[in-house]
Structures are given as structure tokens and as C-alpha cells.
Amino acid sequence: MAFHETGCRVEFAVVEAAEHSRQPDDSVIWRQRVSEATFNARTRVWEYHITVDPSKLADGPFAVLAKAVPLDDRHLSTKLQRLPLYANAGGALTPKAPVWADCKAGNDETGNGTEASPLRTIRQALKAAGDGGTVHLRPGKHYSAQGLGGGKRRTTWTTIAAAPGVKRDEVEIGPGRTGTDKLRFRNVTLSSNPPTRAYNTIISGENGATIVWLDDCKMHNLKGRWEGGGVVFGNRYVGYVTGGITTEMDRGSHEHNCSTRLFPSVHGAACLAIVGGCLPLVYLGDWAGR
């Protein structure tokens, strides 16, 4: 999203990005300037956007860069967070078989990660899935995001998702500092249940050096917005959010890029979440007058 009192344009660049390096020596594949916003019927948002055709790229990592430029040159331009992606039109990146986890019936010692013999923890399932793999979570309320392992060496988005046919509210992941890069949580609930009303986070990064993607997830403070406090992302976790809901939080989720989000029952600055992404569908509950 880009907006400014004087109007603006957005300058995009598609760049090569070996292992999604954040260094400035990326090789530019092409640049494109977008001067007018267009209406996206799917998100119901006026957007500045470009279309990237993966068939015109080599299979592997690339990134999209964007800079919002005010039309009045007396104002400052803003570089948006880089968006790491992968092209696979040629099929060189072969999907791996999913690894299964069950926090109630799984076993990290005897399980092999198959549907018939699931592991117990997300940490062990991620280790088995490897970079670019997928972890399927069976229903359960006792998964943890703490110390998932992998560090900054992960080169490809790795998915943690509710198993096929399982609803988002049936899979609950507790808070933690994940300790790894390029995780994609999909269709799960991430929650916290802090003992006191104080600053706390649901998931934390590594001082801006790691990224995470929450895709159609629910972020939930179990104590309620008046008791638990806190935010979704901590320690400068760089968050990309598509869809989903943030609820009962003391403050908004504070992600860098978001699209089509709901913020019911949020006390505090939910709108701080609107930074560099698409304007979410916002419902602030009893925000009025607070």
C-alpha cells in the first residue's frame, strides 16, 4: 500500500536473490514504475501492483523491491520491506512429501513423520521436513513455537499448516522465539496466555534478521485485550501477513506487510499494522472513544 497527501507513485524492481540475501548487490532483472492505483476486486483495496510471470524467470529465489515516492519532491520517499519469492515454472523445485505432527498422539522418538506415525513437536517435524517442506498439524492445543531450530540458514519458505480438513481453531500454537528464518504458518491459531498484563509477544524473531509469513492465521490473546497485553511480533520479527484475524490483543499485530485482515476486539493502535502492505479490512470493535 502507498498513500500520501500529495499523491504518489511506486517504483518496483524484481531482483535476483541467491538464498534471499538482503545485501544491496542483488542483480536487477527489471524495473517498473506504477503511477496509478487500481482496484483489486479480490481484496477490495486500491493497490499499486505489478504482475510477475514466473515463466520469464529462472526457477529459484527472487525478490520484489518497492519504493513509494511522493509526487511533491519536498517529501521523503519510503522503501518498503523486500518481498522474497520463488519461481518454479520449470518444475525444478520439487515439492517434498509432508511431515505429520500430532501434539497428543505423536512421538518424537518412535514416529517417522508419516500420517500413520506422526511426530509430536513442530521442532522435530521441521527438522524432518527440511527447507521448503510442509508440516501438517493434527488437531491439538499444545503445540509450541519456541526454539524451532534452523537458525538463519533456511533458504526456502517452509510451511507449518493445519492438516487437510482441519479447521484453524482446532490447531493452537503457543508463544515462543522461533529461532529460525522463512517460516510460513498457514490456517493455524497462534496464541498467548500471559500471566500478567505486561508487554509480551506471541512469536519473536532475531532482531530483524528473520522473516515469517502468517497466511490466513488467527492471532489470539487468550486473556483478553484488557488483561494480557502485548503484540503478535516481537524482537523485530519481519512479518508478512495475508488474510486471517488478530483478536483480543492489547495492540495491533505490528507486521510490516498485511493484506485483508480483521482486527476485532483490539485495544490500542491496531492501525500501526498498516505499514507497507495492503490496507486491511479493519473492524476495531469498541475502539470509538478510547
N, C-alpha and C positions, 0 to 999 in steps of 0.2 A: 504494500500500500504506500502511496505517496500523496501528500497534500500540503498545500501552503497557501497563505493568504494572497500571494501574488500569482498563484498558479505555478505549475512545474512541469518538467519532463523527466523521464527516467532513461538513463543510458545503461544498456545491458552489455555484458561481454560473456561469451561462452569460452571457457579456457580448458586446456589440458590440465590434468591434476593427478600426477602419479601418486597413488595412495592418499589422495586428497590432502596433499601438502597445503599448508596455509601460508607458504612463503610467497613473496611477491614476484618470483621469477617464472610464474605459470606462463605457458605459451598460449596466446590468444588465438582461437580458432575463427571467431568472427565477432563483430560488434554490431549493435543495433540500437537506434535511438527511437523511443516511443514518446510522441508529443501529446497524444490524446488518450484519455481513459476510455475503455469500452465496457459495456455491461456484461457481466458473466451470469447467465441465467441459472447456472447450477448453484453458485454461491450467493447469488442476488447481491453482488457487490460490483461497483465500478472499479475496474482494475487497469493498471498499466502492466502489460504482459507481453511475452514473446512465446513463439512456438518453437520447440526444439525437436527436430526429426532425428531419432536415433540411428536411422539407416544411413545418415550422412556422417556419422561419427564412428570411429573405431570402437570395438567392444572394450569396455573397461571404464575407469573413472573419468569424470569430467566435472566441472563446476560452473555454476552461473553466478556472475557478479552483477551488482546493480548499484547505481548511484542516482539519488533523487536530486535534481538540480532546480532550484527556484528560478523563475523567469526574471526576477529582479536581481541583477548581479550584485546588489548590496548585501544579499543574504548568503549564508553558507550552504554549500552542498552537503549531503549526507550519504555516506557509503553504507549500504545495507549489509547484513550478515551474509557471507557467501553460502550458497546452497550446493552441497555436494550430491552428485547423482552418478548413476551408472548407465551406460548404453549397452544393450545386448541384442541388437537387431540381428547380428550374425550368429547368435546362439553359442558364443564361445564360453559364456559364463553359465555353466550347467548347474541347475538347482540340485541341492542335496536333499536326501530323504529327511523329513522332520524328526526331531528328537522329542520324545514324550516325557512329561514330568507330572507327578501326582503327589501333592504335599501330604496326602493322607495315606495312600496305599503304596506309594513308590518306595524304592530302596536304592540309595547311592552305592551300596556295597555289592548287591547282587543283581541290580537292574542293569539292562543293556541299552535302555533308551528307546526301545520299540514300544508300540502301542500295547503289546501284551506284557511287557516287562519294563514299566516306566522307572525313571529315576525319581528322586524325592525333591531335590532342590534345584532352583534355577541356576545356581552356580555350576553344579555338575552337568546340567543339561547343556548350558552354554559351552562348556569345555568340550562336550561330545559333539555339539553341532558345528563348532568351528566358525571361522569368518564366513559371512554370507548365508549361514544356515538359519533354520527356523526351529523354535522350541514351541511345542503345543502344550498348554497347561490344562489339565483336567480341573473340574470344579474344586474349589478349596479356598479357605480364608487365611491360610498360614504360610503363604509364600513371602520371601524377603528379598528386598533389593540391596541388601548390604553385602559389600565385598564380592561382587560377581566375577571379578577376575578378568584378565586380558589386557589391562593397562591401556596404553596408547598405541599398541601395536595392531589393533584391529583395523583392517584395511577396507572392509565392506560392511554395509548395514546388515546387522544380524537381528532377526525378528524374534520377539517373545510375544506370543499371542494365545488367546483363549482357543482351545481345541475346536475343530469344526463342530457346529451345532451347540456350542456352549455360549451362554449369554455373558455380557460384560460384568454384570453384577454378581455372577457366580464365581468369578476369579478375582481374588483380592490380594494385592502385593503390598506388604508393609514397607515402611520407610527405610532409607539407607543411603550410604555413599557408594555408588555402584563400582567405582574404581576402574572404569573401562570406557572405551570410546565407541561411537557409532552403534548404539542400541536403538532398535525400533520396538516400542511397546504398542501392540495393536489389540483393541477391543478387550481391555482389561481395566480393573479398578486399581488405582494406586492411592493408598490411604495412610493417614497418620492418626495416632491416638495419644497425643502428648499429655503428660501428667499434670502440667500446669499451663496457664496462659502466658506464654513467652514465645520469643522468636524461635521457630523451628521450621524445618523443610521436609518435604516428602522424599525427594531424591536430590542428591548433591553430586556435583561434578568435581573437576580438578582444576580450579582456579582459571577457568576459561579455556582450558586445553582439550576438553572433550565435548562431544555433541550428543544429543539424544533427540529422538523423534517419537512423539506421542500421537498415535493415529487412532482416532475415534475412542479415546480412553475417558475414564471418569476419574477426576481428582477430588478426593473427599476427605475433609477433616471430620473424623468421627465424633469429636467432642462438640462440634457446632461452632459457628463463627464467633460466638461471644466467649467461648471457653478456651479453645485450643490455640488460636493464633497461628501465625506462620504463613508460609507460601509454598508453592509447589517446588520450585527450583532453588537450590542453594549452591553456595561456593562457585558462583559464576558459571553454572551449568548452561551451556548454549542449547536452548530448546527450540525445536521445530514442532508445531502443533497443528494437526489437521482434524477438524471435527471434534466431537466429544463434549464434555461438560466439566466445569470447575464449580464445586458447590460446598457450602458451609465453611468456606475459608475466611480467615481474618482479612486477607488481602488477595488481589488477583494473582494469577499464576506467574506473572513476570517473565513470560517467554519472549524470545526475540522475534519469532515469526509465527503468526497464527492465522487460521482461516476458518470462518464459520463456526464460532464457539458460542456456547451458552454459559452464562455466569449467574445462575440463580443463587440467592441467599449468600451473597458475598458482602462482608462488612469491610470497607476500606477501598483502596484505589484499584479496583478491578481493571479500570481502563489503562493502567500502566502496562497492561499486556499488549496494547496496540503499538508495537514498535517494529516496523519493517515488514510486517506480514500483511495479510488482507484484513480489512475491518470485520471483526466478528459480529455475529448477531448477539446483541448484549441485552440481557434482562437482569436488572440489579435488585430485584425483589424490593426490600424496604429501604433502598438507597435514599429515597427522597427525604430531605430534612436532616440527613446525617452528615 
